């Protein structure tokens, strides 16, 4: 008998048509639908739903009570706080359901954090290493390294890859914690490679 390379609580329901990477843990009451792909070393908290054909990278952490619906992609090292909400239809009607081809995609790029109870409206991209505050409602794209908060979410600052807030002076910042260097032009922040 082939041994599973991931761990799942006995109450988790996992489709045989899902792919799950080595070292991943799926906690109680969670459900993984067919076609879902979950990378290595991920943690799926209790009472989560990973929708049909969802793509999740490596080292992703999804906290309890979160549903990741079809058309949502989470890249490597994404953190999703408890009870975060994703959508995939901008104008849903129970009487007039749309075919899947008309649903909107959502992309959460590498290293981004989504705080507890945040809502990510579909059709948007959360940039790499961005930080969405708890309870925020994202209605448009979030730039790389941006900190957004509020309803609707607005940029309130910038954050280093390591999680330290960045303070720009004349378009440049050095992280106080890890010493990474960044430059900013308008709403675009980039890491200065050395």
N, C-alpha and C positions, 0 to 999 in steps of 0.2 A: 504494500500500500504506500502510495506517495504521500510524504509528510508535507503539510502546509508550511510555507516559510513565513507566514504572518500569523498573528494571534487575533482571534475574535471571540468575544463573550458568547456563551451558549445561546443567548437570546437574540443575538444579531442575525439578521436575515441577509444572506449574501447570494446574489445570482451566480450560477455556475458560468455565466457568460460575462462576468466581470473579471478584470485583471487587477491583482493586488500585489504590490511589491514586498520584497523581503523586509522583515523587521517592523512592518506596520501593525498597529494595534487598533482594533475596532471594538468599542465598548458597548454595554448592554442596551438593547432596544433600538440599535441603529440598523439601517437598511441600506444596502448597496444594490442598485438596479443593473439590469443587463447593459453591457457595453461600457460601463463605467471603468475608468482606468485610474488607479491610485498608485502613486510611486512608492519608493522605498522609505522606510523609517518615518511614516506618517502616523499621526494620532487622530482618530475620529472619536470624539467624545460620545457620551450616551445620548440616545434619542435624536440622532442625526439621520438625515436622508441624503444619500449621494445619488442624484438622478441619472436617468438613462443617458449614456454616452458622455457623461461629464469627464473632463480630464483634470487630474490633480497631479502635480509634480512631486518631487522628493522632499522629505523633511517638512511637510506641511502639517500644521496643527489646527484642527477644527474643534472648537469647544462645544459643549453640550447644547442641545435644542436648536441646531442650525440645519437648514435644508439648503443644499447646493443643487439647484435645478438644472435641467437640460439647458445647454447653450452657455453655461458658466465654465470658465477655465481658470484654475488656480496654478500659477507657476511655482517653482521651487521656493521653499522657505517662507511661504505665506502663512500668516497667523490670522485666524478668524475667531473673534471673541464669542462668548456665549450669546445665543439668541439673535445673532446677526441675521439679516434678511436679504436674500437675493430675489430678483424678479426676472421674468423672461418675456413678458407681454406688456407693452405700454398702455394698451387700451382693452383690458379683458372684459368680456361679457359672458356670463354663464350660458345665455341663450344662443350666442353666436361665437362658439369656440373657433380659434384660428388653427390652421394646420401648422405643424412644427416649423416649416420653411419660413413662416412669417414672424416667428419669434425673434427677439433681438439677442445678440451675443453680449456677454460681459467678460472682460479679461482683467484678471488681477495679476499684475506682473511680479517678478521675483522679489521676495523679501518684504512685500507690503504687509501692513497690519491693518486689520479692520476691527474696531473696538466693539464691545458688547452692545447689543441692541441697535447697531447701525443698520441702515437700510441702503442697499446699493440698487438704484433703479437701472434696469437693463439698458443695453446699448452704449455703455460707458466703459472706459478703461481706467483702472487704478494703476498709476505709474509705479516703477520699481522703487522699493524702499520707502514708499509713501506711508503716511499714518492717518487713518480715518478715526477721529475721536468717537468715543462712546455716544450712542444716540444720534449721530449725524445722519443726515439724509443726502446721499450723493446723487445729484441730478445731472452732472456733467463730468467730463474727464478730469482726473486728478493728476497733476504733473509728478514726475519722478521727484522723490525726496520731500514733497509737500506735506505739511500738516494741515488737515482740514477738519472743521468742526461746525456744528450748528445745523439749522433747518431753514433753507437748504444749506448744504456744506459750503463753506468758504475757506480760502487759504488764510491761515493765521500764523504761519511760520514754516520753518524748514527743518529737516531732521537728517542727521548722519545715518549711514548704514548701520552703525552700532547702536543707534537709539538715542543719542545725545542731541539736544537741540542745537542748531547752527545759528550763529549771529554773523550776518554779512556786513562787511565794511568795504565800500568801494568795489562791490561785486565779488569779493573773495571772503572765504571763511576757512578756518582750521578748526577741526573738532577738538574740543578740550580734553576729551577722553582718549580717543584712539589716534589723533593727529592726522587723520585723512584730510586732504585739501579739496576744496570745492570752488567753483566759480558760478556766478549767477548773472544771467542776462534776461531781463524781463521776468517771465514766469518759468524760465528754463534753468535748472540747476544741473551741473555735470561734475563728476568726479575728475580731479586733475590727476592723471596717471603719471607716475614718476619712473 
